[in-house]
């Protein structure tokens, strides 16, 4: 608990993955990928319960081996490529007792640690916010991004004048890294949105923000873990 508020962590991990088949249980750093998120959640000072939402027997068995509860099996219709994350979380909440705060932890962010989770929750409560999401700085500023118009010509996505400026002159921007979504459950149920008004950011390093989608991402995480262990 944090400030007498109960906290539930939900780890969503479906079986189908097109970019990297079976990625949630792929080995990295001597453990299945999902194990890193389970361990971070169970080591949190504030999380009261950690549950898995999955449709896949192999993921379920792996999660249970690492101490994660699996009180239900996710319906197949919520385990498709286009299944919205919010629907997965709302389904999980329907199966469980009420907790004041819900935290969504994607298993594809193995370098996010327990301290990151606790600091995000602390930021939300200390700033009297409805929610807190983790962010990091993007590799390229959106002010340098372009679209292509109907005449096959580049058009600045945002401000044309800012597109010509140096990086140091551009406004600081952040991107959601997918590692931590923390929100008061009542707010989530009412808004069906993890980033409602009055959301505060928890800024994470690029290293802790790596999100595994492809084998190259997994190889990079493996490299970082090896460097830390030496």
ZADREN-345363 format. One record per residue: x, y, z of N, C-alpha, C, O, CB in turn. Coordinates in steps of 0.05 Angstrom, whole numbers, padded with zeros to 5 digits, always signed. Glycine has a CB too. Example, Ala and Ser with C-alpha at 12.3 -4.5 7.8 and 13.67 -1.06 7.14 Angstrom:
residues 2
+00264-00114+00156+00246-00090+00156+00264-00066+00156+00285-00066+00169+00226-00089+00181
+00257-00045+00142+00273-00021+00143+00258+00001+00157+00268+00023+00161+00282-00012+00114
end
This chain:
residues 230
+00017-00024+00000+00000+00000+00000+00017+00025+00000+00041+00024+00008-00019+00000+00024
+00005+00047-00009+00019+00073-00008-00002+00093+00002-00022+00097-00011+00031+00080-00036
+00004+00106+00024-00014+00125+00036-00042+00113+00040-00062+00126+00034-00016+00151+00019
-00042+00089+00050-00067+00074+00056-00083+00067+00031-00107+00062+00033-00084+00089+00075
-00071+00068+00007-00084+00061-00018-00073+00034-00027-00049+00030-00028-00079+00083-00040
-00092+00016-00032-00084-00011-00042-00076-00009-00071-00087+00006-00087-00106-00032-00037
-00057-00026-00079-00046-00024-00106-00045-00052-00119-00034-00071-00108-00017-00012-00105
-00057-00053-00143-00057-00078-00159-00040-00074-00184-00042-00053-00197-00086-00085-00167
-00023-00093-00190-00007-00092-00214-00017-00114-00233-00020-00137-00225+00023-00096-00208
-00021-00106-00258-00030-00124-00279-00009-00126-00300+00000-00106-00311-00057-00116-00291
+00000-00151-00306+00020-00156-00327+00005-00169-00351-00003-00192-00348+00043-00174-00317
+00002-00155-00373-00012-00166-00396+00008-00180-00415+00028-00168-00423-00027-00144-00411
+00003-00205-00422+00022-00220-00439+00007-00240-00455+00001-00262-00446+00044-00234-00421
+00000-00233-00479-00014-00252-00497+00006-00270-00511+00030-00264-00512-00031-00237-00517
-00004-00291-00522+00013-00311-00535+00022-00303-00563+00044-00310-00571-00001-00337-00536
+00006-00289-00578+00013-00282-00606+00031-00258-00607+00025-00237-00596-00012-00278-00622
+00053-00261-00622+00071-00238-00626+00083-00241-00654+00096-00261-00660+00094-00237-00605
+00077-00222-00671+00086-00224-00699+00116-00216-00702+00130-00230-00716+00069-00206-00717
+00124-00194-00689+00152-00185-00692+00172-00204-00681+00194-00208-00692+00155-00158-00679
+00166-00217-00658+00184-00235-00645+00167-00257-00631+00159-00255-00608+00202-00221-00624
+00161-00278-00646+00144-00300-00636+00153-00311-00609+00177-00316-00605+00142-00323-00656
+00134-00313-00590+00141-00323-00564+00158-00305-00547+00171-00314-00528+00155-00349-00566
+00158-00279-00553+00177-00261-00540+00174-00259-00510+00194-00255-00496+00174-00233-00552
+00150-00262-00500+00146-00258-00471+00160-00279-00454+00166-00274-00430+00116-00259-00465
+00167-00301-00466+00182-00321-00450+00209-00327-00463+00222-00347-00456+00166-00347-00448
+00218-00310-00481+00245-00313-00493+00265-00308-00471+00262-00290-00454+00249-00293-00516
+00287-00324-00470+00307-00320-00450+00324-00294-00455+00331-00288-00477+00326-00344-00449
+00329-00280-00433+00346-00257-00434+00358-00253-00406+00343-00253-00386+00331-00231-00443
+00384-00251-00404+00397-00248-00378+00393-00272-00360+00393-00270-00336+00386-00224-00364
+00389-00296-00372+00386-00320-00357+00358-00326-00347+00353-00345-00332+00404-00319-00334
+00338-00310-00355+00310-00313-00347+00292-00308-00370+00300-00295-00390+00303-00295-00323
+00267-00318-00369+00247-00310-00389+00242-00280-00387+00244-00269-00366+00221-00326-00385
+00237-00268-00410+00232-00239-00411+00212-00230-00390+00217-00210-00376+00223-00231-00438
+00190-00244-00388+00169-00235-00369+00178-00236-00340+00167-00222-00323+00144-00252-00373
+00197-00253-00333+00206-00256-00306+00217-00230-00294+00214-00225-00270+00227-00278-00304
+00229-00214-00311+00241-00189-00302+00219-00170-00292+00223-00156-00272+00258-00175-00324
+00197-00169-00306+00175-00152-00297+00161-00163-00272+00154-00148-00254+00155-00149-00320
+00158-00189-00271+00146-00201-00247+00163-00195-00223+00153-00188-00201+00143-00231-00250
+00189-00198-00225+00207-00193-00202+00207-00164-00194+00208-00157-00170+00236-00201-00209
+00206-00145-00214+00205-00117-00207+00179-00111-00192+00180-00096-00172+00206-00100-00233
+00157-00122-00201+00131-00117-00188+00130-00129-00160+00121-00116-00141+00108-00129-00204
+00140-00153-00156+00139-00166-00130+00159-00153-00110+00155-00155-00086+00145-00196-00132
+00179-00140-00120+00198-00126-00103+00189-00098-00096+00202-00085-00079+00226-00125-00116
+00169-00088-00109+00158-00061-00103+00150-00059-00074+00138-00078-00063+00135-00054-00122
+00155-00036-00062+00147-00032-00034+00117-00026-00032+00105-00029-00010+00162-00008-00022
+00104-00019-00054+00077-00009-00053+00056-00028-00065+00032-00026-00058+00075+00017-00066
+00064-00045-00083+00045-00062-00097+00036-00085-00078+00053-00099-00066+00057-00074-00123
+00010-00088-00076-00001-00109-00058-00005-00135-00072-00004-00156-00060-00027-00099-00047
-00011-00134-00098-00018-00159-00112-00009-00157-00141-00012-00136-00154-00048-00166-00110
+00003-00178-00151+00013-00179-00179-00002-00202-00194+00000-00225-00185+00044-00183-00180
-00016-00195-00215-00030-00216-00230-00024-00214-00260-00016-00193-00270-00061-00213-00226
-00026-00237-00273-00021-00239-00301-00048-00240-00316-00067-00253-00307-00004-00264-00308
-00049-00227-00339-00071-00231-00358-00060-00243-00383-00046-00229-00399-00086-00204-00363
-00066-00268-00388-00055-00282-00412-00074-00303-00422-00091-00314-00407-00028-00294-00406
-00072-00309-00447-00087-00330-00460-00070-00355-00465-00081-00375-00474-00100-00320-00486
-00044-00352-00459-00025-00373-00468-00016-00390-00445-00006-00380-00425-00001-00359-00482
-00018-00417-00449-00011-00436-00428+00018-00434-00420+00025-00436-00397-00018-00464-00437
+00036-00431-00440+00065-00430-00434+00072-00405-00418+00088-00406-00399+00081-00431-00460
+00060-00382-00425+00065-00358-00410+00054-00360-00382+00067-00352-00363+00052-00333-00424
+00030-00372-00379+00018-00375-00353+00036-00392-00335+00041-00385-00312-00010-00388-00356
+00045-00415-00346+00062-00432-00330+00088-00419-00321+00097-00422-00299+00069-00458-00346
+00100-00403-00340+00125-00389-00334+00120-00368-00312+00136-00365-00294+00136-00376-00359
+00098-00353-00315+00092-00332-00295+00088-00344-00268+00098-00333-00248+00067-00316-00304
+00074-00366-00266+00070-00379-00240+00096-00388-00228+00099-00387-00203+00050-00402-00243
+00114-00398-00244+00140-00407-00234+00156-00384-00221+00172-00389-00203+00157-00419-00257
+00151-00360-00230+00165-00336-00219+00148-00321-00199+00154-00298-00192+00173-00318-00241
+00127-00333-00189+00112-00322-00166+00090-00303-00173+00080-00288-00156+00130-00309-00149
+00081-00303-00198+00059-00286-00206+00032-00301-00205+00030-00324-00213+00063-00275-00235
+00012-00288-00194-00015-00300-00193-00028-00300-00221-00025-00281-00236-00033-00285-00173
-00042-00322-00226-00058-00323-00251-00086-00332-00244-00093-00356-00247-00045-00343-00272
-00103-00314-00234-00129-00321-00224-00150-00326-00246-00172-00335-00240-00139-00300-00206
-00143-00320-00271-00162-00323-00293-00146-00326-00319-00122-00319-00320-00182-00300-00295
-00159-00336-00340-00147-00338-00367-00160-00316-00384-00185-00314-00385-00150-00367-00379
-00144-00302-00399-00156-00281-00416-00171-00293-00439-00161-00312-00452-00133-00262-00426
-00195-00283-00445-00210-00293-00468-00195-00289-00495-00181-00269-00498-00238-00280-00470
-00198-00307-00513-00184-00305-00539-00191-00280-00554-00174-00269-00568-00191-00329-00556
-00216-00270-00551-00223-00246-00565-00208-00221-00555-00208-00200-00569-00253-00241-00563
-00196-00223-00531-00180-00201-00521-00150-00206-00524-00134-00193-00511-00187-00196-00491
-00143-00226-00540-00115-00232-00544-00108-00231-00574-00090-00245-00583-00109-00260-00534
-00121-00213-00588-00116-00210-00617-00096-00187-00621-00091-00171-00603-00142-00205-00632
-00086-00184-00646-00067-00163-00652-00079-00135-00646-00065-00118-00636-00059-00164-00681
-00105-00132-00651-00117-00106-00648-00132-00102-00621-00146-00083-00618-00136-00101-00670
-00128-00120-00603-00142-00118-00577-00132-00094-00561-00108-00093-00555-00139-00144-00561
-00149-00075-00555-00140-00051-00540-00131-00059-00511-00144-00075-00498-00163-00031-00538
-00109-00047-00503-00099-00052-00476-00119-00045-00454-00121-00059-00434-00073-00037-00471
-00135-00024-00459-00154-00016-00439-00175-00038-00434-00184-00042-00412-00167+00010-00447
-00183-00052-00456-00203-00073-00453-00192-00096-00437-00206-00109-00422-00213-00082-00480
-00166-00102-00442-00153-00124-00427-00152-00117-00397-00157-00135-00380-00124-00128-00438
-00146-00093-00390-00145-00085-00362-00172-00084-00350-00176-00094-00327-00131-00057-00360
-00192-00074-00364-00219-00073-00353-00230-00101-00348-00244-00106-00328-00238-00058-00372
-00223-00120-00366-00231-00148-00362-00218-00159-00336-00231-00172-00321-00223-00165-00386
-00192-00153-00332-00179-00162-00308-00191-00151-00283-00195-00165-00263-00149-00155-00310
-00199-00125-00284-00210-00113-00260-00237-00125-00253-00245-00126-00230-00214-00083-00265
-00251-00134-00273-00277-00147-00269-00274-00174-00254-00293-00183-00241-00292-00152-00295
-00251-00186-00256-00246-00213-00244-00236-00211-00216-00234-00231-00202-00227-00229-00262
-00229-00187-00207-00214-00184-00182-00228-00166-00162-00245-00150-00170-00186-00174-00188
-00221-00168-00137-00231-00149-00117-00221-00120-00124-00203-00117-00140-00222-00156-00088
-00234-00100-00112-00228-00073-00119-00202-00064-00105-00198-00070-00081-00250-00054-00110
-00184-00052-00120-00160-00039-00109-00160-00010-00116-00171-00002-00137-00134-00053-00121
-00150+00007-00098-00151+00036-00103-00136+00045-00127-00144+00063-00142-00141+00050-00078
-00113+00032-00131-00095+00041-00153-00089+00016-00171-00084-00006-00161-00069+00053-00142
-00090+00020-00197-00083+00000-00216-00057+00007-00230-00054+00030-00239-00106-00005-00236
-00039-00012-00232-00014-00007-00246-00011-00027-00269-00014-00051-00264+00011-00009-00227
-00007-00017-00293-00003-00035-00316+00027-00036-00322+00040-00016-00326-00018-00024-00341
+00038-00061-00322+00067-00065-00327+00070-00083-00351+00065-00107-00349+00081-00076-00301
+00079-00073-00373+00083-00089-00397+00108-00106-00393+00129-00096-00385+00084-00072-00422
+00107-00132-00400+00130-00150-00396+00153-00145-00416+00174-00158-00413+00121-00178-00398
+00149-00127-00435+00169-00122-00455+00189-00100-00447+00205-00091-00463+00156-00115-00481
+00187-00092-00421+00206-00071-00411+00222-00083-00388+00217-00077-00365+00190-00046-00401
+00241-00101-00394+00255-00116-00373+00274-00100-00355+00282-00109-00334+00269-00138-00385
+00282-00076-00365+00301-00060-00349+00288-00040-00330+00302-00026-00316+00320-00046-00368
+00262-00039-00331+00247-00023-00311+00248-00038-00285+00240-00061-00284+00218-00018-00321
+00257-00024-00264+00260-00038-00238+00239-00031-00218+00221-00014-00223+00287-00032-00227
+00240-00043-00194+00221-00038-00173+00223-00009-00164+00202+00003-00158+00227-00056-00149
+00246+00003-00164+00249+00031-00156+00235+00049-00176+00223+00070-00167+00279+00039-00155
+00235+00043-00201+00220+00059-00221+00191+00058-00215+00177+00079-00215+00226+00048-00250
+00180+00035-00209+00152+00032-00203+00144+00048-00178+00125+00063-00178+00144+00002-00199
+00160+00045-00157+00155+00059-00132+00157+00089-00135+00141+00104-00123+00173+00049-00110
+00176+00098-00150+00180+00127-00154+00157+00138-00170+00148+00161-00166+00206+00133-00168
+00146+00123-00189+00123+00132-00205+00099+00135-00187+00084+00155-00188+00117+00113-00229
+00094+00115-00170+00071+00116-00152+00074+00139-00132+00055+00153-00126+00069+00089-00136
+00098+00143-00122+00103+00165-00104+00098+00192-00117+00087+00210-00105+00132+00164-00093
+00107+00195-00142+00102+00219-00157+00072+00225-00160+00063+00248-00157+00116+00218-00184
+00057+00204-00166+00028+00208-00170+00015+00218-00144-00001+00236-00145+00015+00182-00179
+00022+00205-00122+00009+00212-00096+00019+00239-00086+00003+00255-00076+00014+00191-00076
+00045+00244-00088+00056+00269-00077+00047+00293-00092+00046+00315-00081+00086+00267-00076
+00040+00290-00118+00031+00312-00134+00001+00313-00138-00009+00328-00154+00044+00310-00162
-00013+00297-00122-00042+00297-00122-00053+00293-00150-00072+00306-00158-00053+00322-00110
-00041+00275-00166-00049+00270-00193-00068+00246-00195-00069+00230-00176-00024+00266-00211
-00083+00244-00216-00100+00222-00221-00085+00197-00231-00093+00175-00227-00122+00229-00240
-00064+00203-00246-00048+00181-00257-00019+00190-00262-00013+00214-00261-00061+00171-00284
-00002+00170-00267+00026+00176-00273+00035+00155-00294+00030+00131-00291+00044+00174-00247
+00047+00165-00315+00057+00147-00336+00087+00152-00340+00096+00175-00337+00042+00150-00363
+00101+00131-00347+00130+00134-00351+00136+00144-00379+00122+00136-00399+00144+00107-00346
+00155+00161-00381+00163+00173-00407+00193+00174-00409+00207+00171-00389+00151+00201-00410
+00203+00179-00433+00231+00183-00437+00234+00203-00460+00215+00210-00473+00246+00156-00443
+00259+00212-00464+00263+00231-00487+00265+00215-00512+00278+00193-00513+00289+00248-00482
+00253+00224-00534+00255+00210-00560+00282+00213-00573+00297+00232-00567+00233+00220-00579
+00288+00194-00591+00314+00196-00605+00314+00220-00623+00335+00233-00626+00319+00170-00621
+00292+00226-00636+00290+00249-00654+00266+00266-00645+00245+00256-00639+00287+00240-00683
+00270+00292-00646+00248+00310-00639+00226+00310-00660+00231+00308-00684+00258+00339-00635
+00200+00310-00651+00178+00312-00671+00179+00337-00687+00166+00339-00709+00152+00309-00657
+00193+00358-00678+00195+00382-00693+00213+00379-00718+00213+00396-00736+00207+00405-00676
+00227+00356-00719+00243+00350-00743+00229+00330-00761+00240+00320-00780+00270+00339-00735
+00204+00324-00755+00190+00304-00770+00173+00316-00792+00163+00339-00790+00172+00286-00752
+00169+00301-00814+00154+00311-00837+00133+00291-00846+00136+00267-00841+00174+00317-00860
+00113+00301-00859+00094+00284-00874+00100+00288-00904+00114+00306-00911+00065+00290-00866
+00087+00272-00920+00090+00275-00949+00062+00282-00960+00043+00267-00956+00101+00249-00964
+00060+00305-00973+00034+00314-00983+00025+00300-01008+00039+00283-01018+00034+00344-00987
+00002+00307-01019-00009+00294-01042+00008+00299-01067+00003+00286-01088-00036+00304-01047
+00027+00318-01066+00044+00323-01089+00072+00311-01086+00091+00319-01099+00046+00353-01094
+00074+00292-01067+00099+00278-01062+00121+00298-01052+00144+00296-01060+00109+00264-01087
+00112+00317-01036+00131+00337-01025+00131+00336-00995+00110+00330-00982+00123+00365-01035
+00154+00341-00982+00155+00341-00953+00141+00365-00941+00143+00387-00952+00185+00340-00944
+00127+00360-00919+00114+00381-00905+00119+00377-00875+00115+00356-00865+00083+00381-00911
+00129+00398-00861+00135+00395-00832+00110+00386-00817+00088+00396-00821+00145+00422-00821
+00114+00367-00799+00092+00357-00784+00081+00378-00765+00057+00380-00760+00101+00332-00768
+00100+00394-00753+00092+00414-00734+00099+00442-00744+00090+00450-00766+00105+00408-00707
+00114+00456-00729+00121+00484-00736+00143+00486-00756+00165+00475-00751+00128+00499-00710
+00138+00499-00778+00158+00501-00800+00184+00515-00791+00206+00508-00798+00147+00515-00824
+00181+00536-00774+00204+00551-00765+00221+00535-00746+00245+00536-00746+00195+00578-00752
+00207+00520-00728+00222+00504-00709+00237+00481-00723+00257+00472-00713+00203+00493-00688
+00226+00471-00745+00239+00449-00759+00267+00456-00769+00284+00438-00774+00222+00441-00783
+00273+00482-00771+00299+00491-00781+00319+00496-00758+00342+00503-00763+00296+00515-00798
+00310+00494-00733+00327+00500-00711+00345+00477-00702+00340+00454-00709+00310+00510-00687
+00366+00483-00687+00383+00463-00675+00369+00449-00652+00350+00460-00641+00410+00476-00666
+00379+00425-00646+00366+00409-00624+00364+00425-00598+00344+00423-00584+00381+00383-00620
+00385+00440-00591+00386+00454-00566+00365+00476-00564+00358+00485-00543+00413+00466-00561
+00355+00485-00587+00336+00507-00588+00307+00497-00588+00288+00513-00585+00341+00524-00613
+00303+00471-00591+00276+00460-00593+00264+00456-00565+00278+00451-00546+00276+00434-00608
+00237+00458-00563+00224+00451-00537+00230+00422-00529+00232+00405-00546+00194+00456-00539
+00233+00418-00503+00237+00390-00493+00211+00375-00496+00190+00384-00487+00247+00390-00464
+00213+00351-00507+00189+00334-00510+00195+00307-00499+00218+00299-00495+00180+00332-00540
+00173+00292-00493+00176+00265-00482+00157+00246-00496+00137+00255-00508+00170+00265-00451
+00164+00221-00495+00147+00200-00508+00141+00179-00487+00158+00172-00471+00162+00188-00533
+00117+00168-00488+00110+00146-00471+00128+00122-00477+00131+00115-00500+00080+00138-00474
+00139+00110-00457+00157+00087-00462+00144+00060-00456+00156+00039-00461+00182+00089-00445
+00119+00061-00446+00104+00036-00442+00112+00020-00418+00101-00002-00414+00108+00018-00466
+00130+00030-00401+00139+00014-00378+00120+00014-00355+00116-00006-00342+00166+00024-00370
+00109+00038-00348+00092+00040-00324+00068+00058-00330+00070+00080-00340+00108+00052-00301
+00044+00047-00324+00020+00063-00324+00007+00059-00297-00002+00037-00290+00000+00054-00348
+00005+00081-00281-00007+00079-00254-00030+00099-00253-00028+00122-00262+00014+00086-00232
-00053+00090-00243-00077+00107-00243-00096+00098-00221-00098+00074-00214-00091+00105-00271
-00110+00117-00210-00131+00110-00191-00153+00094-00206-00162+00102-00228-00144+00136-00178
-00160+00072-00195-00178+00053-00209-00205+00066-00216-00215+00062-00238-00183+00029-00192
-00215+00083-00198-00241+00096-00204-00239+00114-00228-00257+00115-00244-00250+00112-00179
-00216+00128-00231-00212+00145-00254-00210+00129-00279-00222+00136-00300-00186+00162-00250
-00196+00106-00278-00193+00089-00301-00221+00078-00310-00227+00078-00334-00175+00066-00295
-00237+00070-00291-00263+00059-00298-00281+00081-00310-00298+00075-00328-00277+00048-00273
-00278+00105-00301-00295+00127-00311-00286+00138-00338-00302+00145-00355-00296+00150-00291
-00260+00139-00342-00249+00151-00366-00241+00131-00388-00239+00138-00411-00225+00169-00360
-00236+00106-00379-00225+00086-00397-00200+00096-00412-00196+00091-00436-00247+00077-00418
-00183+00109-00396-00160+00122-00408-00138+00123-00387-00142+00131-00364-00166+00151-00418
-00114+00114-00394-00091+00114-00375-00078+00141-00373-00062+00146-00355-00071+00093-00384
-00084+00159-00392-00071+00185-00392-00093+00207-00392-00095+00222-00411-00052+00189-00416
-00109+00208-00371-00130+00229-00369-00118+00256-00362-00093+00258-00358-00151+00221-00349
-00134+00276-00360-00125+00302-00350-00113+00298-00322-00122+00280-00308-00147+00323-00350
-00094+00314-00316-00080+00312-00289-00063+00288-00287-00060+00276-00266-00101+00312-00267
-00051+00280-00310-00031+00258-00309-00003+00271-00306+00004+00290-00320-00032+00241-00335
+00013+00260-00288+00040+00269-00285+00060+00250-00298+00054+00226-00299+00047+00273-00255
+00082+00260-00308+00102+00242-00320+00122+00231-00299+00128+00244-00280+00117+00256-00342
+00131+00207-00304+00154+00197-00290+00176+00192-00311+00174+00174-00328+00148+00170-00274
+00196+00209-00310+00217+00209-00331+00237+00187-00326+00250+00187-00304+00230+00236-00333
+00240+00169-00345+00259+00147-00342+00282+00150-00362+00280+00163-00382+00245+00120-00346
+00305+00138-00355+00328+00138-00373+00321+00122-00398+00304+00105-00398+00353+00127-00359
+00336+00127-00419+00333+00112-00444+00339+00082-00439+00325+00065-00450+00351+00123-00466
+00359+00077-00422+00366+00049-00417+00344+00034-00404+00338+00011-00413+00391+00048-00399
+00331+00045-00384+00309+00032-00370+00284+00031-00387+00265+00017-00381+00303+00045-00344
+00283+00046-00409+00259+00049-00425+00258+00030-00449+00239+00031-00464+00257+00077-00435
+00278+00013-00453+00279-00004-00476+00255-00023-00476+00249-00037-00457+00305-00021-00477
+00240-00022-00499+00216-00038-00502+00222-00060-00523+00229-00053-00546+00192-00021-00510
+00220-00085-00516+00227-00107-00534+00204-00113-00553+00183-00122-00545+00235-00132-00518
+00210-00108-00579+00191-00115-00600+00203-00135-00619+00189-00152-00630+00182-00090-00615
+00230-00133-00623+00244-00150-00642+00268-00163-00630+00276-00156-00608+00251-00133-00667
+00280-00182-00645+00304-00195-00635+00326-00176-00629+00342-00180-00610+00313-00216-00655
+00329-00155-00645+00350-00136-00641+00347-00122-00614+00367-00117-00600+00350-00115-00663
+00322-00116-00606+00317-00105-00579+00326-00124-00557+00338-00116-00538+00288-00097-00576
+00319-00149-00561+00326-00169-00541+00357-00172-00539+00368-00175-00517+00314-00197-00548
+00370-00172-00562+00400-00174-00562+00412-00150-00547+00432-00152-00533+00410-00175-00591
+00400-00126-00551+00410-00102-00538+00407-00104-00508+00425-00096-00493+00396-00077-00549
+00384-00113-00499+00379-00117-00470+00399-00137-00459+00410-00133-00437+00350-00126-00465
+00404-00159-00473+00423-00179-00465+00451-00166-00461+00465-00172-00442+00424-00202-00485
+00458-00149-00480+00484-00136-00479+00486-00118-00454+00506-00118-00440+00489-00119-00504
+00465-00102-00449+00465-00084-00426+00467-00100-00400+00482-00093-00382+00440-00067-00426
+00452-00122-00398+00453-00138-00374+00481-00150-00370+00490-00152-00347+00433-00160-00376
+00493-00159-00391+00520-00170-00389+00540-00149-00380+00558-00154-00364+00530-00182-00416
+00537-00124-00390+00555-00103-00382+00552-00096-00352+00571-00090-00339+00550-00078-00398
+00527-00098-00342+00522-00092-00314+00533-00113-00296+00540-00107-00273+00492-00089-00309
+00535-00137-00306+00544-00160-00289+00574-00162-00288+00585-00177-00271+00532-00186-00299
+00588-00147-00305+00617-00149-00305+00630-00127-00288+00654-00126-00286+00628-00146-00334
end
